[in-house]
Amino acid sequence: MSLHKILIVEDQRIVAKDLEVRLQKLGYEIVDSVITGNAAIESARKYQPDLILMDILIEGDLDGIETANLILAENPIPIVYLTAQADQQTFKRATASTPHGYILKPFQQREIEVTIETVLNRAKLEKVLRNNEAALRKSNEKFERFFSNALEGAAFRMFETPLDWDNHPDQDAAVEHAIHHLKITKVNQAMLDQYHLDEETFFTMSLADLFPHNRAFIKKVIRRLFTLKKMPIEAQEQRPDGSHLWVDGNVSCFLNQEGHILGVFILQRDVTQQKLSEQLIHTQSRILEKIAKSSPIHETLSDICKNIEQLIDQTSCTILSLDNRDTTHNLQVLVAPNLSEAQINTLQSFNLQSHNGQRLLQGEEIIVQDIATADITTKFKRFAEENSWKSSWLIPVFSTTQQLQSILMINCLRSHTPSDLEREVVKTSVSLTALAIERDAAQQRLQKQALTFENLNDALVITDYEGNIQEWNPAARHMFGYARNEISQKNAESIFRSQDLKTKRKSVLEALDQQGKWMGEVNFIKKDGAIGISKSTVLHLKDEDEQKVGILSINRDITDQKETEKALETSQKNLQVIFDNTDQIFVLLNAEGWVQTYNKKALDELNRLWGGHLNTENNWLDVLPDYMKKMVKRDWEKALKGVTVIDEARFEAANVKYVYSYSYIPIFDPQGTVNQICFAATNITDRKLAEMKILESRAKLEALIENTNDGIWSVDTQLNVTTVNTSLQEISLTYLEQAINPGDNFIEKLPEKFRPRWKEIFENVLEGDRISEEFSLELLHTTIYFELSANPIVNSRGIIKGATAFLKNITRKKEDENDLKRANSELDSFVYRASHDLRAPLRSILGLVSLTRLEPDEKERANYLDMMEKSTKKLDSFIADLTNLSRNSRLEMTVEPINFEELIADTIENHKFMKDADRVNITYNIQNQTQTFHSNESRLGIIFQNMVSNAIKYQNYRVDNPFLKIDIRMTNKGVNIVFEDNGLGIEEKFLQQIFEMFFRATENSYGSGLGLYITKQAIEKIKGRVYVTSEVGHGTTFSLSLPNLENVQLR
């Protein structure tokens, strides 16, 4: 077993040695024996003793009690005091340090043995207790952090009395009891958020209250839980407000030693958003499939409404359109799955003439949380009340041309505003509605456009199945040159001729029978004998009963196009070489959008992105995905008008997001008509990502710079300011009285005396140094301290391009540090001197009292009484100084206007009975009395009292006309006060010490030594400064500079 280690702190070496011998005989190890407090602290750190025997009165700056406090602050080592002094004051100080015991000198062997053994046993128990408390505290803190910060909802529900479930005679009754009496004892914020309740309400709710709509399900869960004692849960619940909640988690029982149920612990995640998202994705896919298959528009819109009603609780959905035949904008119901015919008729009686209707027309969504109190028409309020609607959401649906296409109306049976997930449901539904209506309208338009296109633009030729021409349109007459009456006897083969077997009439008819149409190029002969080339489409002509009645050929003269193609063939080959070796995508298109040529980059990129549709047989719209066609059509129309389009496209392919810069460049023929368009594109995804990161980084940096209290600025290599934050501008305006702005030369904006040092700092930084230092700024009435950090700005090539600097105001920190140092020093001095100066007069009085009692001579006794009176007055004067010191420290810092004439009059009146006060001629002069000066009147009184008192006490009795002149000069910033006397004066070597506590310049001084110390403290309290000059035998001058505190923030 190891020996207990003991440290002895005793400055009497014989006593220490005696104690060491005694303890070693008792079986203890003496690790060290020291005589000073500092040595004891170091030894305690080094040896970590089990016990310290500490003498209270030891050598050095620290006594035993102070040393014990410092050791205990680092390590709870048991300490037993050794002392021969048992006075009350020493005992109080020692007790305050919570020692483990006392041993009084001279030592008794049995007392040492019992005390040390008792203390060591107590320390051992305390250490075990501390360790147990720390472990318990750490465990509790860990649990509280987990419980409060858990993302899952957590709650404890407890019975008032344990439930013996396994032996319960009526388990149905036990379950019923549980849903009413399992009371909440602890719940975290996540659980409250899941049920949309506050903590106060949640604590009042039983399970029956919490699940009024799910009671049968809750009973089933409780029964199973009490049987299994622990189980997972995955359920759809209904909150007290009627909304639905999906949860996933675990629930378990608390059991006592007998196995009875004390309560339950619930831990669950809110998976509502996940479940609704899954449903939303499923229904969205189903509706998109309907739109793609061109299902009837009414069926598709009804599905959208039913999807909303399924995903958002207690709602009814309607899709409305506008009757644009007049300006009243009457509403028409497109679909309303859950409304009756009467409700639909009522709804169609509304229009958009109201204020909210106009808001809808402007594209603003209307969310009415509470219809009863909302600013809406009375007619709609009555209609909503009849249908029990409490809230209503009206969402405008816009077409791709930004025209109001329809209105999505969602009415709720509860007062409600959409959650984020419900907004996502609405947003998706709006997109699906717009897409469905747009797709339906587009199909109708395409049918009309196709018919118009066929009838107006191309040459139409109708023949029988023998090829005899029956009819053709004006475009055909223009293309072939024959009049209408000249074609009646002609066969199509007399016009369309070809050596290519594929274009022979027989081949064409076979293709018609097999494929329903034939498309290709064929030569033709005009009436004048000119040969041309036609791009033709041949179809069966059918009647209303779908019976074949002839052949329709749709022909387009591409003769000029073919000639142009031949002319361009050579240049295209040359361009192809360039195209195939560039990183840009190039696609050349004709005016109809057909792909003419493209480079290798285009083939690789577009086929990689969208799956191999780029070739010269495809139209540009067939190459790109559907979601880009709207944008392509818009840009194509501009390019056909001769406008060069330059833009960027953002899209996603194979789950990867891309950004491309692209352009459509029109190419003109000699007549100035656009006959080709060049599409060029470059992948700028990486560049855009880099730009976004730079912008985000810059925004964060600017926000940080602007919101810090530290002054931050940067300069270039010429020391011109490039950036500056608000805090530095405020510092420069406050302390330099001028602004520093970007573009200013920083050094030139500084006062002349600061320029050399600041120039040196930035020159060193521009050489690569990093500067960190503190400096002070001396102002009129105060000193401001700053901490500076300056660093070089280095670019990516390692070149220094400037410097950045951070300036932090640490005045408060410095003042606090200085105040603390001064307070500690003065406290030590005060305790020593105050006890001495209070006791000295008392000892003198006590001695004189004893002499008076023994003195038989009446005259001598009177002399003793005079001496006692003098000592008493000295004591009274010292106590008065202590009172002023306390008042100066504790007085509230109130600010009021100062009347110097009244202040001086009161001061002179207070001193007129002072000894020889009538010899001193006190005069004063106040300049600029129109200025108003604000300060603390009580502290000014202390200052004037001490100055006048000192002038009287230390007057020069060798001069016939002792005086005190008080000169007061008031300015708009403060006041300058000069006290000038012709008294004894002060030696120059003492001028730096006269404001120290208890300092007396001569042994002849009968003051307390506190007067000037209190005076300076009072001056500093009101933010002033004091200066003194003096000459022995000629007098002393005190100069005070005090600020006007009217608008000054005081600590």
C-alpha positions, 0 to 999 in steps of 0.5 A: 500500500502506498504512503499518503503524501504530505506537503508542509508549509511552515516558515519556522524551520525547527517547527517544520523539522519537528513536524516532519519527524512526527509524521514520518513516524506515523508512516506518512511520506513528506514530499516537501517542506517550504517556507513561502506561499509561492514555493507551496503553490509550485510544490503542490503542482509538482508533487500533487500531495494528498494533504497540505499542512499550512502555517497561516503566518508565513514568509513572503507576499502571501500568507497561508490563507491566501496561498491555500485559496490559490492552491484550491483554485487549481486542485481540491487538495485537503488543507489543515491550518497550523497556527498559534493565533486563534483570534476571531479575525484570523479564524473568519478568514481561514474559515472562508477558505473551507479548510479540512481542519486546524492544528494549534501550536504547540503540537500534540502528537495525538491531535496530529495523528487523529486530525490527519487520519480524519481529514484523509478519510474525509477527502477520500469520501469527497473524491468518490462523491465528486466522481459520482456527481460528475458522472451523473451530471454528464449522463443527465446532460447527455440525455437532455441534449439528445431529448431536446435536439432529437429530430424525431418526436419524443414524449413520456406518458406516465400512469399515476399508479403502476398497471399490472397488465399481465394479471389485470382482470379486465384488459379492455377497461385497462386500455380505456383507462390508459387512453385517458390517464397516460399523462404527458410528463416530458415532450420535445419540440419535434413532437409538438411540431408534428401535431401542430400544438404548443407545449401547454396544450399538449400537456393537457391532452390524453391519448383520447384527446390527441386522437379523437378520430382514431380511437379504435386504432389507438386502443388496438395499438395500446393493447398490443404494446402492453402485451409486447412491452415494446413495438415499432409503429408505422401509421397514418394518424389524424391530428386534432385539427383534422389534418393527416399525419404519417409517422414511423418509429418505436414505442416502449413501456417503462416497467418497475421491479414487479414488471408493472407498467409505469408509463410509455416512451414514444419516439417517432418520425414525421414521414408525412412529406415523404408519403405525400411526395410518393403519392404526388409523384405517382399521380403526376406520372399517371396524369402525364401519361394521360396527357401524352396519350391525348385523353379527353381534356375533361377526364384529365382535369377531373383527375387533377382535381381528385388528386388534390382532394386526396393529397390535401385534407378536407378540400374540394377542387374546381377548375374554372375558365373565363368567358372572354366574349365580354369584359365582365370575365364571367367564370365557367366551370371546366371540371368540379368532381364534387360539386352539384349542378346547382353549385356549379350554376351558382359558381358560374354566376360569379365574375372577376369584377371585384378587387380580388378578381382583378388581382387574379387577372394580374397573376396574383394568387388569392389565399383566404385563410378565414372566409368569414373575416376576409375582405371578399364579396358578401355573395361569395361569403354566403355561398361559402357558408352554405357549403361549410367552406372555411378557407379558399385558395384561388391560383391563376393558371397561365399559358405559355404566352402568359395569358390567364388560361384558367383558375384552380379553386381549392375550398377547405372545410377548415381555416387553413393556409397551405403548408410547403408540401401543399404548395408543392401539390398546388404548384404541380397541379397548376403545371399539369393543368396548364400542360393539359389545356395547352396540349389540347389547344395545341392539337386543335390548332395543329389540325387547323394549321395543317389543313390551312398549310396543305391548301395554301402553300403546296401544289395539290394534285388529285388523280384517279388510280390510273393517274388521270388528273382530276383537280389541282389547286392554284399553287399547282397551276403556278408550279407546272404552268398549265391552266385549269382547262388544260389538265383535264386530259392529262395523266400525271405521268406526263408531268412527273417523270423519273428514271429512278425505279423508286419513284415509278408510279407502280412503286409509289402505289405499292408504298401507298398500299403498304404504308399509307403514304409515299414521300420522296423527290421526283422530277417534273416537266413544266409546260414550257419544257423546263425541268424541275424537282419536286419534294412530294408526299402521296396519300390515299384520298378518302371520303367521309366513310374512309373509303379510298376515292383517289390519290392526293399528291402534295408537291413542293418545288425544290428546284432552286433549293437543289441548285443552291445545295449543289453550289453550297456542297463544296463550301460545306465540305470545307466548313465540315473540316472546320466544324469537326475540329472545334469545341463548339456545336454547329448545326446548319439549318434551312429556312424550314428547319431541316438539318443541312449539316453539322459538325462532329461536336454537334453529333457527339453532344446532341446524341449523348444528351438526347439519344441519336436524333441528329441527322440530315433527314430530321427537322430541328424540332425533332432533334430536341426534346419536347420541353425545349420546343417552346423556346426553339420556336420563339428563337426560330421566329426571331432568326427568320426575321433576320435577328441574331439570337444570343441566349443561354439554356439551362436544362437537365439530361440523365439527371445532370444539369447543364448550361449552354450558351447558344446563338441562332445566326440568320444567313441571307440570300442575295435578295435579303431573305433568310434562307438558312440559319446557323445554330452554334452552342458551347457548354458553359456549365463549369464556367457558370458553376465557378461564377456562382461559387465566386458570387456566393463567396463574394456575397458572404464576404461582403455581408461579414465585412459589413456586419462586423464591429471591427473596422476593415479596409484594403489598399492597393500597392500605392496605399489607395483605399480599394474597399472600406466597411461601415465600421471603419468609416464610423471610426474615422468620423468619430476619432479623426473627424473625416471620412475615408472612402474608396479611392482615397490615399489612406496615409494622406487621410491621417493626421501628420503625426500618425503618417510615418508609422502607418506608412511603415506598417503598410510598406512592411505588409507589402513586402510580405510581413504580417503585422499585429500590434496594439496602439493608443489614440490620445484625444482631448479627454480620453485615450482610445486603444486599438488592436491592428492586424494587417496582412498582404493580399496575394493573387494566384501567381503569388504576387502581392497586389495590396494589403488588408487591415482589421482594426478593433476597438479594445478601449473597454478591455484596456480600461477594465484591465487597468482599473483591475490592476489599480484596484488590486494595488490600491486595495492592498495599500488601503487595508494596510494604511487605513488600519494604521491611520485609524489606530494611531490616533486611537492609540494616542488618545488611549495613552493620553487618557492614561496620563490624564488619570495619573497627572495631578497638575490641572494645567498639564491635564488641560494640555493632555485634553488639547492633545486628545482633541487634536488626535480626535480631529485628525481621526475625524478628518481621516474618516471624512476622507474615507467617506469622500472616497466611498462616495466617489466610488459609489455615487450614481453618475447623474448629469446635470447643468453646473452653476460654478458661482454657486459651487464656489460659494458653497465651497468657501462657506464650508471652509470659513471656520477652518484654521487660518482660512481667513488669511487666504484670499480666494478669488475666481473668474468665470469666462463664457458663462453663456455656454451651458456645461453639464457634469456630475455636481457631487463629484465636482463638489469633491474636487472643489472641496479638496482644492480649497482645503489644500490651499488653506492647509498648505498656505505659506505663512512666510508671505503676507498675502496668501491667495487662491485664484480659480480661473474657469473658461467654458467652451462648447466642448467642456471647461478648463479650470485652473487652481493657482495658489502661492502656498508651500509648493511641492518638490518636483520629485514628488509631483508624479506621486501626489495622486497616489493613495496615502501619499504625503509629500512631507512628514509635516503633512497632517492630512490623511494622504487621500485628498488628492487621490480622491480628487483625481478619482473624481476627475476621471469619473467625469472623464476629465484630466488633471495636470499639476505644476509646482515650485517649492516656496512659490506655490502650486497650480492644478489645471483641469480639463473636463468634457461636457457630458450632456450627450455622452454615453456613460458606463 
